[in-house]
């Protein structure tokens, strides 16, 4: 019975990775591996997830955020990175209105042929981003290819749907958002300037576990990852089979109707990593860093630029605090691999 199984509190964003966890729960994958996932889905952002846990450590045992909130969180709280949920690089983008002069030039920087804009059309523009999120990170990387930074534009701190409204009203000139808000932007006729992938901004979603929770719950965490990886395997084997369930998920948590075409498109654009690929990324070679640690260290450098350029008065972080996360481990993934292997015997 479900109530006899160990319980783990998992809070996920209303995004593709949240859907895969929801799907794992819906299919009973958690029960099959011997854990009861107590799942909460929130339509918010990674910084809010970190704030919730800082104010109330019991709010979740596990969450999943992108690298910028992750780096902020791991420098303020004892958290451990235990796995990768998916990659948001193809589903995070900068949007403008159809008549924006930013759209008049494409490939200004020949190394980035698919990116719209030029220094002349971007300088002085106002962009809406949610501070310290993947949207802010992407805008930094976008401006970099034009030899620009936040000092060349104006920044307004707004999240997804609110930023779309602001752009429609002409209060801002551009927005940096992620799926599924990208669907709403495209529905309203807004135009894509660049994806994160177009400007080499890697946006992996990472599983974070409360460090204190890990002390007595290693097997529970491993079982949760095993259940999630069963959903990942479903996507790898037959992604289109998830379309109807993705529609149901988005309708349930957004109260909006998303088309079958978008749901299929969005699933296909979200890349997921099978178990062996994840373990390779987490593997440390000799005394060096793992690929995950190197990535987080690189993104931390961009975070310093975000903090420096945005001149935030309500958030202070020194260069010593911004570093690659202290706790990165593959031990739960290895346990999850054993669980899944034993189930297939």
VOVEXRO-702464 format. One record per residue (C-alpha): x, y, z. Coordinates in pm, 1 decimal. Layout:
R|c1|c2|c3
R|X|Y|Z .
...
This chain:
R|c1|c2|c3
R|0.0|0.0|0.0 .
R|113.3|354.3|-81.8 .
R|89.8|470.5|280.0 .
R|337.2|199.0|383.2 .
R|604.7|331.1|146.8 .
R|864.4|592.0|244.1 .
R|746.5|939.7|144.2 .
R|952.4|1209.1|-24.1 .
R|830.6|1567.3|-74.7 .
R|907.9|1677.3|-431.4 .
R|822.3|2025.5|-557.6 .
R|861.0|2089.0|-930.5 .
R|798.4|2378.9|-1166.2 .
R|507.2|2369.6|-1409.8 .
R|738.8|2279.8|-1695.0 .
R|842.5|1976.8|-1895.4 .
R|1051.7|1822.7|-1615.7 .
R|762.0|1878.0|-1375.4 .
R|545.0|1693.6|-1624.8 .
R|779.7|1394.9|-1636.1 .
R|768.8|1367.2|-1256.7 .
R|389.2|1400.0|-1268.2 .
R|376.3|1131.7|-1537.6 .
R|595.9|902.2|-1327.2 .
R|352.8|950.9|-1038.8 .
R|47.5|902.8|-1264.2 .
R|186.6|577.8|-1406.2 .
R|268.9|448.4|-1059.1 .
R|641.8|428.2|-1130.4 .
R|715.4|552.4|-779.0 .
R|517.8|267.5|-622.8 .
R|691.9|16.6|-850.8 .
R|1033.2|115.9|-718.9 .
R|910.8|138.8|-358.4 .
R|860.1|507.9|-278.2 .
R|566.8|746.4|-241.0 .
R|638.6|1074.2|-421.8 .
R|441.6|1354.0|-255.2 .
R|436.0|1585.6|-556.7 .
R|364.0|1959.9|-569.2 .
R|362.5|2148.4|-901.1 .
R|403.7|2527.1|-892.2 .
R|375.5|2787.4|-1168.9 .
R|667.9|2996.8|-1048.0 .
R|1047.8|3016.8|-1092.7 .
R|1367.7|2873.9|-947.3 .
R|1448.7|3170.9|-724.9 .
R|1106.3|3136.0|-563.0 .
R|1180.9|2766.6|-502.2 .
R|1502.6|2862.9|-323.5 .
R|1323.7|3131.1|-119.8 .
R|1056.1|2883.8|-11.9 .
R|1313.3|2641.6|121.4 .
R|1518.3|2910.0|294.0 .
R|1207.6|3032.8|478.2 .
R|1074.4|2682.8|547.3 .
R|1320.8|2392.5|502.9 .
R|1031.6|2146.8|532.7 .
R|863.2|2288.5|220.1 .
R|1041.5|2031.7|2.8 .
R|1299.6|1754.7|20.6 .
R|1371.6|1768.3|-354.5 .
R|1326.4|2031.9|-621.7 .
R|1452.5|2098.5|-972.8 .
R|1586.9|2432.7|-1099.1 .
R|1825.1|2575.5|-1356.7 .
R|2183.9|2668.0|-1287.1 .
R|2149.4|3030.3|-1173.3 .
R|1896.1|2963.2|-890.8 .
R|2092.1|2646.3|-816.2 .
R|2418.8|2834.3|-765.7 .
R|2244.3|3096.5|-554.1 .
R|2073.1|2827.4|-348.9 .
R|2379.9|2611.7|-288.1 .
R|2566.6|2914.1|-157.4 .
R|2293.3|2992.2|96.2 .
R|2172.5|2647.2|202.5 .
R|2313.0|2294.7|236.4 .
R|2186.7|2135.7|-86.5 .
R|2314.8|1849.5|-299.8 .
R|2296.9|1809.2|-679.8 .
R|2192.9|1451.4|-755.9 .
R|2079.7|1438.3|-1118.9 .
R|1975.4|1611.6|-1439.4 .
R|1608.7|1639.3|-1532.5 .
R|1633.5|1782.7|-1885.2 .
R|1782.6|2059.5|-2099.1 .
R|1589.5|2386.7|-2143.0 .
R|1829.8|2544.5|-2395.3 .
R|1596.0|2500.8|-2692.5 .
R|1286.5|2612.0|-2504.0 .
R|1412.8|2937.8|-2352.0 .
R|1404.4|3240.9|-2577.3 .
R|1401.9|3616.3|-2629.8 .
R|1084.8|3755.0|-2789.6 .
R|990.4|4092.1|-2938.0 .
R|688.4|4242.2|-3115.0 .
R|665.7|4178.0|-3492.7 .
R|749.4|4540.1|-3578.0 .
R|1066.0|4551.9|-3363.7 .
R|1374.5|4684.4|-3543.4 .
R|1571.4|4409.8|-3365.8 .
R|1426.7|4173.1|-3628.6 .
R|1569.2|4374.5|-3919.2 .
R|1913.4|4214.4|-3905.0 .
R|2004.3|3848.0|-3863.7 .
R|2350.3|3699.9|-3818.5 .
R|2525.8|4027.4|-3728.5 .
R|2782.5|3809.9|-3553.8 .
R|2876.5|3548.7|-3812.6 .
R|2944.1|3294.0|-3537.5 .
R|2573.2|3311.4|-3446.4 .
R|2390.5|3309.1|-3783.0 .
R|2041.9|3239.9|-3643.9 .
R|2034.5|3529.8|-3397.5 .
R|1849.0|3854.1|-3472.3 .
R|1970.3|4195.6|-3367.9 .
R|2257.2|4443.0|-3393.3 .
R|2424.0|4678.5|-3145.5 .
R|2236.1|4972.0|-3298.9 .
R|1892.6|4807.8|-3272.0 .
R|1949.5|4669.5|-2920.4 .
R|2117.7|4961.2|-2740.7 .
R|1881.4|5147.5|-2508.9 .
R|1604.3|4889.4|-2538.6 .
R|1411.1|4774.7|-2231.1 .
R|1403.1|4401.1|-2157.3 .
R|1181.3|4226.2|-1904.2 .
R|1347.3|3934.2|-1727.1 .
R|1304.8|3758.1|-1396.7 .
R|1620.6|3844.0|-1204.4 .
R|1858.1|3554.4|-1128.6 .
R|1682.8|3305.1|-1355.9 .
R|1772.2|3133.8|-1681.4 .
R|1607.0|3426.0|-1860.7 .
R|1860.3|3667.3|-1710.7 .
R|2143.8|3427.7|-1789.9 .
R|2029.7|3397.7|-2150.6 .
R|2005.3|3776.0|-2193.6 .
R|2364.6|3811.4|-2067.4 .
R|2482.9|3556.1|-2325.4 .
R|2273.7|3724.3|-2598.5 .
R|2420.5|4067.7|-2527.9 .
R|2772.5|3924.5|-2518.4 .
R|2766.7|3829.8|-2887.6 .
R|2710.5|4199.7|-2967.3 .
R|2990.4|4307.0|-2728.2 .
R|2727.3|4450.9|-2495.3 .
R|2609.9|4401.7|-2134.9 .
R|2328.4|4512.8|-1904.4 .
R|2467.0|4867.9|-1896.3 .
R|2368.3|4903.1|-2264.4 .
R|2000.3|4821.8|-2204.1 .
R|1729.6|4879.4|-1944.5 .
R|1613.1|4591.6|-1726.8 .
R|1267.8|4539.8|-1574.2 .
R|1218.7|4256.1|-1324.5 .
R|911.0|4066.3|-1448.4 .
R|828.1|3697.4|-1475.5 .
R|685.3|3511.1|-1777.8 .
R|317.3|3594.2|-1820.1 .
R|353.9|3943.2|-1672.5 .
R|641.4|4015.8|-1909.4 .
R|431.2|3905.3|-2207.4 .
R|158.3|4150.4|-2105.2 .
R|415.7|4427.5|-2064.0 .
R|553.9|4358.6|-2412.4 .
R|205.7|4360.2|-2566.1 .
R|134.9|4697.5|-2403.2 .
R|461.7|4840.6|-2532.3 .
R|601.4|4890.2|-2181.5 .
R|912.2|4688.8|-2272.4 .
R|1087.1|4609.9|-2600.7 .
R|1181.5|4248.0|-2539.6 .
R|1139.0|3960.6|-2295.2 .
R|1338.1|3648.7|-2200.8 .
R|1106.2|3360.7|-2110.2 .
R|1086.6|2981.4|-2111.2 .
R|836.9|2708.0|-2196.4 .
R|540.5|2685.9|-2163.9 .
R|515.1|3068.8|-2157.8 .
R|687.4|3066.5|-2497.0 .
R|370.0|2907.9|-2637.0 .
R|159.0|3194.9|-2506.3 .
R|402.3|3445.8|-2658.0 .
R|387.2|3279.6|-2998.3 .
R|8.7|3252.9|-2975.7 .
R|-3.3|3630.4|-2939.1 .
R|212.5|3680.4|-3246.9 .
R|536.0|3770.6|-3070.2 .
R|854.8|3681.6|-3258.6 .
R|1153.3|3476.7|-3148.8 .
R|1484.8|3662.7|-3161.6 .
R|1703.4|3380.2|-3030.0 .
R|1687.9|3064.0|-2825.9 .
R|1935.9|3000.5|-2546.5 .
R|2085.8|2725.6|-2757.8 .
R|2147.6|2976.2|-3040.1 .
R|2379.3|3180.2|-2813.7 .
R|2548.8|2879.8|-2647.8 .
R|2368.7|2928.2|-2316.6 .
R|2337.5|2584.0|-2161.3 .
R|2033.9|2550.5|-1934.6 .
R|2021.9|2208.9|-1767.5 .
R|1757.8|2149.1|-1502.8 .
R|1920.0|1997.2|-1193.6 .
R|1770.0|1790.7|-913.8 .
R|1852.7|1941.7|-574.8 .
R|1809.4|1758.0|-245.1 .
R|1815.2|1908.8|102.5 .
R|2150.4|1801.2|247.6 .
R|2005.8|1719.0|589.8 .
R|1741.5|1499.6|427.1 .
R|2010.0|1296.2|247.9 .
R|2161.1|1173.5|575.1 .
R|1891.7|914.6|645.4 .
R|1716.3|884.3|308.7 .
R|1973.1|776.0|49.9 .
R|1760.5|485.5|-71.9 .
R|1447.5|703.2|-93.3 .
R|1626.8|961.1|-310.2 .
R|1761.6|685.6|-535.1 .
R|1413.0|538.3|-576.4 .
R|1270.8|879.9|-666.5 .
R|1537.6|919.9|-935.7 .
R|1464.6|568.6|-1061.7 .
R|1094.7|654.1|-1097.8 .
R|1182.2|973.6|-1285.7 .
R|1421.5|786.4|-1513.3 .
R|1140.3|547.4|-1604.5 .
R|950.0|849.6|-1738.5 .
R|1265.9|963.9|-1918.5 .
R|1293.2|621.7|-2081.5 .
R|933.4|656.2|-2203.2 .
R|1019.0|988.0|-2367.7 .
R|1332.6|848.3|-2529.7 .
R|1149.3|543.2|-2664.0 .
R|825.9|709.3|-2779.0 .
R|805.9|1085.8|-2712.0 .
R|483.7|1141.3|-2904.2 .
R|302.9|895.7|-2677.8 .
R|328.8|1159.1|-2401.6 .
R|143.8|1432.8|-2591.2 .
R|-205.4|1382.9|-2447.1 .
R|-76.8|1350.1|-2093.5 .
R|129.8|1668.0|-2137.0 .
R|-188.4|1848.6|-2245.6 .
R|-366.6|1723.6|-1933.8 .
R|-77.3|1829.7|-1711.9 .
R|-62.5|2184.1|-1850.8 .
R|-441.8|2221.4|-1838.1 .
R|-451.1|2103.0|-1476.3 .
R|-184.1|2339.2|-1345.2 .
R|-226.5|2643.7|-1570.6 .
R|-603.3|2640.5|-1634.5 .
R|-514.9|2709.7|-1997.5 .
R|-560.2|2500.7|-2309.1 .
R|-244.0|2407.8|-2497.6 .
R|-268.9|2263.1|-2846.1 .
R|-169.0|1907.9|-2929.1 .
R|80.4|2050.2|-3179.9 .
R|256.6|2260.5|-2916.7 .
R|269.1|1978.3|-2662.9 .
R|426.1|1741.1|-2913.0 .
R|666.9|2011.1|-3032.4 .
R|766.3|2103.8|-2678.0 .
R|831.4|1745.0|-2575.0 .
R|1052.1|1688.8|-2879.9 .
R|1251.4|2006.4|-2810.3 .
R|1327.1|1908.5|-2451.8 .
R|1625.1|1676.4|-2459.0 .
R|1658.5|1424.6|-2177.0 .
R|1958.5|1216.1|-2078.9 .
R|1953.5|839.2|-2027.7 .
R|2114.4|701.0|-1715.0 .
R|2456.3|617.4|-1861.6 .
R|2491.6|963.8|-2016.6 .
R|2412.3|1126.4|-1683.4 .
R|2668.3|916.0|-1500.5 .
R|2937.2|1020.4|-1749.9 .
R|2861.3|1387.8|-1682.6 .
R|2885.4|1335.3|-1306.0 .
R|3203.9|1129.4|-1325.5 .
R|3518.1|1287.6|-1180.9 .
R|3840.6|1207.9|-1361.0 .
R|4143.2|1171.9|-1133.3 .
R|4158.1|1488.7|-923.7 .
R|3971.8|1701.6|-1175.1 .
R|3613.1|1825.4|-1179.1 .
R|3319.4|1646.3|-1336.8 .
R|3151.1|1794.1|-1645.6 .
R|2866.8|1914.2|-1424.5 .
R|3103.8|2094.4|-1188.7 .
R|3285.7|2260.2|-1479.9 .
R|2955.6|2375.4|-1629.5 .
R|2837.0|2522.7|-1300.2 .
R|3168.7|2699.5|-1253.3 .
R|3136.0|2859.0|-1599.2 .
R|2778.4|2966.6|-1533.9 .
R|2883.9|3111.6|-1197.5 .
R|3105.3|3354.5|-1390.0 .
R|2802.5|3471.5|-1587.2 .
R|2609.7|3505.6|-1261.7 .
R|2869.6|3751.8|-1137.2 .
R|2807.3|3959.4|-1450.8 .
R|2432.5|3948.5|-1389.9 .
R|2474.7|4065.0|-1030.3 .
R|2726.4|4333.6|-1123.9 .
R|2529.7|4469.1|-1418.5 .
R|2184.1|4460.4|-1264.2 .
R|2290.0|4670.1|-961.8 .
R|2043.3|4488.3|-739.5 .
R|2012.6|4652.5|-400.5 .
R|1815.3|4374.2|-237.1 .
R|2054.8|4090.4|-315.6 .
R|2423.8|4085.1|-223.3 .
R|2667.5|3812.4|-314.0 .
R|3045.8|3829.9|-310.0 .
R|3274.9|3661.3|-559.0 .
R|3385.0|3418.7|-285.2 .
R|3026.8|3305.8|-237.6 .
R|2964.7|3252.7|-609.0 .
R|3147.6|2933.5|-690.7 .
R|3072.5|2593.2|-829.9 .
R|2834.7|2401.6|-600.8 .
R|2999.8|2226.0|-310.9 .
R|2788.3|1913.5|-322.0 .
R|2767.9|1720.7|-649.5 .
R|2734.3|1343.9|-634.0 .
R|2647.1|1050.4|-858.2 .
R|2587.2|800.5|-575.6 .
R|2207.2|826.7|-597.6 .
R|2210.8|782.9|-975.4 .
R|2425.2|470.6|-931.7 .
R|2177.1|331.9|-680.7 .
R|1890.9|419.7|-914.6 .
R|2066.9|233.4|-1196.7 .
R|2088.0|-78.3|-977.6 .
R|1718.1|-51.1|-891.8 .
R|1616.5|-27.2|-1256.5 .
R|1853.9|-307.7|-1355.1 .
R|1708.4|-540.8|-1092.1 .
R|1354.3|-462.2|-1209.9 .
R|1443.3|-572.7|-1562.9 .
R|1585.9|-908.6|-1456.3 .
